[in-house]
Amino acid sequence: MKSFGRRDKLAMLPNWLSKRIEVNRIETLKLLDQAQAQIPDKARVLDAGSGEGRYKHYFDHTHYVGVDLAVGDSNWDYTGLDALADLRQLPFPDESFDAAVCVQTMEHISDPMIVTNEIGRVLRPGGRYYLSAPMCWHQHQKPYDFFRYTSYGFKHLLENSGMKVIEMRPMGGYFWFLSFNLQMMHFWLFPKPKQTWKKWLQIPFIILTQLIFFFLLPIFFYYLDRLDKVKDSTLGWVCIAEKVEANEHSSTIA
């Protein structure tokens, strides 16, 4: 029987409420909204690490190409991929895309500098790269989980791959970070027992815990996050970069 997970709970809530609870996706979805608005019609868009194509609908107005190695999650359906490929060796010619997106994928890449160079290679000059990755996050999609990123890590990768940072922003601050982690509280308080009677005994306590840590406190912390002006303790970073002309890149390095 399929388990009733976090996404299932959020799907039952009104949109305005789920957005205040699912703080780990707020800035990523804003980034995709920006990409959708900024990328012109019929542009060639590379989705690097597209997985199941969860965000493909943002690019219905473009010529979208989803690429993945299809090893991250054994439960995912990768049949919709446009290309099955290693991001370290993209099967596309130089300067063949007008824009690229890479959403919550960089942590699963063992050679981030090589991949960022590849993105820079296939982007046309002036093409934009929309990127997001976690900084404070639990291990997932094991064993394909290698890195976490600061804003300075992003800047280093991009500037050494012929791109300049246009915009960089955190995925919330300390209280969004706290909210996201508290939502996992019931996993640690109530590990799955083997005996059926213990499962039934846990139910009222799980419901109470979920009410407090999955609904009430996250909503409170959503608004409290505005008190964190620095936002160094963030869930991750989103970034928009732009490929520069070759001579501009050379002068920047010099």
C-alpha positions as CSV (number, residue, x, y, z in Angstrom):
1,M,0.0,0.0,0.0
2,K,1.3,3.4,-0.9
3,S,2.3,5.6,2.1
4,F,0.6,8.9,2.7
5,G,3.5,11.2,2.4
6,R,4.3,14.9,2.8
7,R,3.1,15.8,-0.8
8,D,-0.2,14.0,-0.2
9,K,-0.9,16.1,2.9
10,L,0.0,19.3,1.2
11,A,-2.2,18.5,-1.8
12,M,-5.2,18.4,0.5
13,L,-4.7,21.9,1.7
14,P,-5.8,25.2,0.1
15,N,-3.1,26.7,-2.1
16,W,-2.5,29.7,0.1
17,L,-1.9,27.5,3.1
18,S,0.3,24.9,1.5
19,K,2.6,27.7,0.2
20,R,3.2,28.8,3.8
21,I,4.0,25.3,4.9
22,E,6.1,24.1,1.9
23,V,8.8,26.8,2.4
24,N,11.4,24.6,0.7
25,R,9.8,25.3,-2.7
26,I,8.7,28.9,-2.4
27,E,11.8,30.5,-3.9
28,T,12.3,27.7,-6.5
29,L,8.8,28.2,-7.8
30,K,9.4,31.9,-8.0
31,L,12.6,31.2,-10.0
32,L,10.6,29.1,-12.4
33,D,8.0,31.9,-12.8
34,Q,10.9,34.2,-13.6
35,A,12.2,31.8,-16.2
36,Q,8.8,31.4,-17.8
37,A,8.3,35.2,-18.0
38,Q,11.9,36.0,-19.3
39,I,12.5,33.2,-21.8
40,P,11.0,34.1,-25.2
41,D,8.7,32.0,-27.3
42,K,10.3,29.2,-29.3
43,A,13.6,29.5,-27.4
44,R,15.6,26.3,-26.9
45,V,15.6,25.5,-23.2
46,L,17.7,22.8,-21.5
47,D,16.4,21.3,-18.3
48,A,19.6,19.8,-16.8
49,G,18.6,17.0,-14.4
50,S,14.9,17.1,-15.3
51,G,13.9,13.9,-13.6
52,E,10.2,13.2,-14.3
53,G,9.8,16.5,-16.0
54,R,8.0,18.0,-13.0
55,Y,8.6,21.6,-14.2
56,K,8.2,21.0,-18.0
57,H,4.8,22.9,-18.1
58,Y,6.6,26.2,-17.3
59,F,8.2,26.0,-20.7
60,D,5.3,25.0,-22.9
61,H,6.0,28.1,-25.0
62,T,9.6,27.0,-25.8
63,H,11.4,24.1,-27.4
64,Y,12.1,22.2,-24.2
65,V,14.7,19.5,-23.8
66,G,14.8,17.5,-20.6
67,V,18.0,15.6,-19.8
68,D,18.8,13.2,-17.0
69,L,20.9,10.2,-16.2
70,A,17.9,8.5,-14.6
71,V,19.6,7.0,-11.6
72,G,18.5,9.4,-8.8
73,D,15.2,7.8,-7.7
74,S,14.2,4.2,-8.6
75,N,10.5,5.1,-8.1
76,W,10.5,7.9,-10.7
77,D,9.2,7.6,-14.2
78,Y,11.9,8.7,-16.6
79,T,10.2,7.7,-19.8
80,G,9.4,11.3,-20.7
81,L,13.1,12.3,-21.0
82,D,14.2,13.9,-24.3
83,A,17.8,12.7,-23.8
84,L,19.3,10.1,-21.4
85,A,22.7,11.5,-20.7
86,D,25.4,12.4,-18.2
87,L,25.4,16.1,-17.5
88,R,29.2,16.0,-17.6
89,Q,29.0,15.1,-21.3
90,L,26.0,16.8,-22.8
91,P,25.2,15.4,-26.3
92,F,24.7,18.8,-27.8
93,P,26.8,21.2,-29.9
94,D,28.3,24.4,-28.5
95,E,25.9,27.4,-28.1
96,S,22.8,25.4,-29.0
97,F,20.5,26.6,-26.2
98,D,19.0,30.0,-25.4
99,A,18.5,29.2,-21.7
100,A,19.1,26.4,-19.2
101,V,17.5,25.4,-15.9
102,C,18.8,23.2,-13.2
103,V,16.4,22.8,-10.3
104,Q,17.6,21.0,-7.1
105,T,20.0,18.8,-9.0
106,M,23.5,20.2,-8.3
107,E,23.7,18.4,-5.0
108,H,23.5,15.1,-6.9
109,I,26.4,15.9,-9.3
110,S,29.7,14.5,-8.3
111,D,31.7,16.9,-10.5
112,P,29.9,20.3,-10.3
113,M,32.7,22.3,-12.0
114,I,32.6,20.0,-15.1
115,V,28.8,20.2,-15.3
116,T,28.7,23.9,-14.9
117,N,31.3,24.2,-17.7
118,E,29.1,22.0,-19.9
119,I,26.1,24.2,-19.2
120,G,28.2,27.2,-20.2
121,R,29.4,25.5,-23.3
122,V,25.9,24.7,-24.7
123,L,24.5,28.2,-23.8
124,R,24.6,30.9,-26.4
125,P,26.2,34.2,-25.3
126,G,23.6,36.2,-23.4
127,G,21.7,33.0,-22.6
128,R,20.4,32.7,-19.0
129,Y,20.9,29.9,-16.5
130,Y,18.3,29.4,-13.8
131,L,19.8,27.4,-10.9
132,S,18.7,26.3,-7.5
133,A,20.3,23.9,-4.9
134,P,20.2,23.2,-1.2
135,M,22.5,24.4,1.5
136,C,21.0,23.0,4.7
137,W,19.2,19.7,3.7
138,H,19.0,16.1,4.8
139,Q,20.7,13.4,2.7
140,H,18.4,12.1,0.0
141,Q,18.4,10.0,-3.2
142,K,21.3,8.0,-1.6
143,P,24.0,7.3,-2.6
144,Y,23.7,10.1,-5.3
145,D,23.9,13.0,-2.9
146,F,27.3,14.7,-2.9
147,F,27.3,18.4,-2.1
148,R,25.6,21.4,-0.5
149,Y,26.0,25.0,-1.8
150,T,26.6,28.5,-0.4
151,S,26.0,31.6,-2.5
152,Y,29.8,31.9,-2.8
153,G,30.0,28.3,-4.1
154,F,27.5,29.2,-6.8
155,K,29.4,32.4,-7.7
156,H,32.7,30.5,-7.9
157,L,31.2,27.8,-10.2
158,L,29.4,30.3,-12.5
159,E,32.2,32.9,-12.9
160,N,34.7,30.2,-13.7
161,S,32.4,28.8,-16.4
162,G,32.0,32.0,-18.4
163,M,28.9,33.3,-16.7
164,K,28.1,36.3,-14.5
165,V,25.6,36.3,-11.6
166,I,22.5,38.4,-12.3
167,E,20.5,37.6,-9.2
168,M,21.1,35.5,-6.1
169,R,18.7,35.0,-3.2
170,P,18.3,32.6,-0.3
171,M,15.5,30.1,0.2
172,G,14.3,31.9,3.4
173,G,16.2,32.3,6.6
174,Y,16.5,30.6,10.0
175,F,12.8,30.2,10.7
176,W,12.0,28.7,7.3
177,F,14.9,26.3,7.9
178,L,13.4,25.5,11.3
179,S,9.9,25.1,9.9
180,F,11.1,22.6,7.2
181,N,12.9,20.4,9.7
182,L,10.2,20.5,12.4
183,Q,7.8,19.0,9.8
184,M,9.8,15.8,10.0
185,M,9.4,15.6,13.8
186,H,6.9,12.6,13.8
187,F,9.5,10.4,12.0
188,W,11.9,10.7,14.9
189,L,9.2,10.6,17.7
190,F,7.3,7.7,16.3
191,P,9.4,5.2,14.4
192,K,7.3,2.5,12.7
193,P,6.6,-0.3,15.1
194,K,6.4,-3.9,14.0
195,Q,3.3,-4.7,16.2
196,T,-0.1,-3.6,14.8
197,W,-1.4,-2.7,18.2
198,K,1.4,-0.2,18.7
199,K,0.7,1.4,15.3
200,W,-2.9,2.0,16.4
201,L,-1.8,3.3,19.8
202,Q,0.5,5.9,18.1
203,I,-2.2,7.4,15.9
204,P,-3.7,10.0,18.3
205,F,-0.2,11.2,19.2
206,I,0.9,11.3,15.6
207,I,-2.2,13.4,14.7
208,L,-1.4,15.8,17.6
209,T,2.3,16.0,16.6
210,Q,1.3,16.7,13.0
211,L,-1.1,19.4,14.0
212,I,1.6,21.2,16.0
213,F,4.7,20.6,13.9
214,F,3.3,20.3,10.4
215,F,0.6,23.0,10.5
216,L,0.6,25.4,13.4
217,L,4.3,26.1,13.9
218,P,5.3,26.2,10.2
219,I,2.6,28.9,9.6
220,F,3.9,30.9,12.6
221,F,7.6,30.5,11.4
222,Y,6.6,31.5,7.9
223,Y,5.8,35.0,9.1
224,L,8.5,35.1,11.8
225,D,11.2,34.6,9.1
226,R,11.1,38.3,8.2
227,L,13.0,38.9,11.5
228,D,16.0,37.2,10.0
229,K,17.6,40.0,7.9
230,V,20.9,38.1,7.2
231,K,19.5,34.8,6.1
232,D,22.8,32.9,6.3
233,S,21.0,29.9,7.8
234,T,19.0,29.1,4.7
235,L,17.6,26.0,3.1
236,G,19.4,26.8,-0.1
237,W,20.0,29.4,-2.9
238,V,18.4,30.3,-6.2
239,C,20.4,32.1,-8.8
240,I,20.1,33.6,-12.3
241,A,23.3,33.8,-14.3
242,E,24.0,34.9,-17.8
243,K,26.7,33.7,-20.2
244,V,29.1,36.4,-21.2
245,E,31.0,37.0,-24.4
246,A,34.3,35.1,-24.6
247,N,36.4,38.3,-24.5
248,E,34.4,39.6,-21.5
249,H,35.0,36.3,-19.7
250,S,38.8,36.5,-20.4
251,S,39.0,40.0,-19.0
252,T,37.1,39.0,-15.9
253,I,39.6,36.1,-15.2
254,A,42.6,38.4,-15.9
